[in-house]
Amino acid sequence: MTIHGPDSLQARNVRLRVAHTITAMSRGAFLYLTHTKRGAQYMLSDGTRITSEIAELVIRDVRVHGVGDGLFQTTHQAWKYRDGPFS
């Protein structure tokens, strides 16, 4: 029997939350970045709040693409899931 320490449990929890977010996005949810008085806030289009740590890992996934809605062409405020080649 393996006994997991706090670090491995936290890493597993992060992986599960990233996977859950990507699954929601594969089912049609978008990831949005909004700016509030408290700072940057990530949220799925279904209203689920996402921590910055999880959002940054989700954005790095090759299946997640920015929709080009930022102030500059290289910045994004919304991301969507795309399975297959991106054109």
Phi, psi and omega in degrees: 000131180268132175256119182270138175275173182301324181293317181290326177293321179293318179296320178295318179298319178297314180300319179295320179291323176296313180298319179297319180294315180295323177297316177300320180291326179292341178265008173116353180284148174256152173259126182242146172249124175237158179246126181238181176299332181272357180115197182290140180224125176262143181207144172279158181296344176273003177098356180287124177281141181236133178292157179300321180300313181291316181301318180296323177289322178296316182298330179286345181295139184293342180270356182252126185231140174292148181265006173073035184254010181282172179299321178249158184298331183269000179249150181228152173237359176214144180227148177227161178273137176220116178269124181105185183295142179264129179241000000 
